Amino acid sequence: MDYFASVRAFTRVVESGSFVKAAASLDLPRNTLTKQIQALEAHLRTKLLNRTTRRVSMTNDGAAYYERMSRIMEEWEEVESELAHAQASPRGRLRVDMASATATQLVIPALPAFHARYPEVQLDIGVSDRPADLVSERVDCVVRAGKVADPSLIARHVGDLPFVTCATPAYLKKHGTPAHPADLESGHLLVRYFFSGSGRQLPVELTRDGERLTVRGKHFISVNDGNALLAAALAGLGIVHTPAFIAQSHIDAGRLIPVLEDWSADVIPISIVYSPNRHLSTRVRVFVDWMIELFRNKQQSS
């Protein structure tokens, strides 16, 4: 028995005073509505309605049942209506965590479009290259680079990050332009990135025609933040190996010059990660979909 449908059928018969009118208002065959109420009476093991050819009236049990259930049905239908509205117009607070460069250079500049589409969603963005704990920090979703190792989390792939190796014109004028990755091992400085927590440095791995090299050159400065990585490179502190989106505007402006362009690096996958939940809120869902759209458009334009 569909309990909700049966209770709704019962309350509609009481309120309309007729099986025919109730069936019409619910867009149901009268036979179906009659069976729903019979199933409800069998479930409750009591008669709810007195039916004659001319009128329908409630029994004493039916009147008591209607008094309680009509209020519940009103609340039930009100909640359904609110949820349906939320699907069309999501609202409420959304806590998201992402790396600093992703936030400042990709996501935040594009947020006016998100706000125009979903004006009732409030975004609280945690900006840090330190991985957030979704549960303990009450984060709805995070944007993460690399493979997601935790099998208990849901990860949706949104795009890939290509890398570029570059330096300032002043640095290259002083130290020369490397022609081969091996040149980075001597006579050059690298600006390195290390991961918060583990302290492990992001490897510089380059490939060409099946040849793969890992560079372990010297560095004067190593940082754990994408924006700081860019700032150090722009200060002429070394050659930087960084996601292309971080450096692209500075390459276009001539502030950074790509090197070793005939060598490539593996792209890093970007995912939106959230806890498994059958009732994933609409505001999380629309943000995830918007992020996928944002990365897709970014990759198509680059």
Order of alpha helices (4+ residues) and beta strands (2+ residues): alpha-alpha-alpha-beta-beta-alpha-beta-alpha-beta-beta-beta-beta-alpha-beta-beta-beta-beta-alpha-beta-alpha-beta-beta-alpha
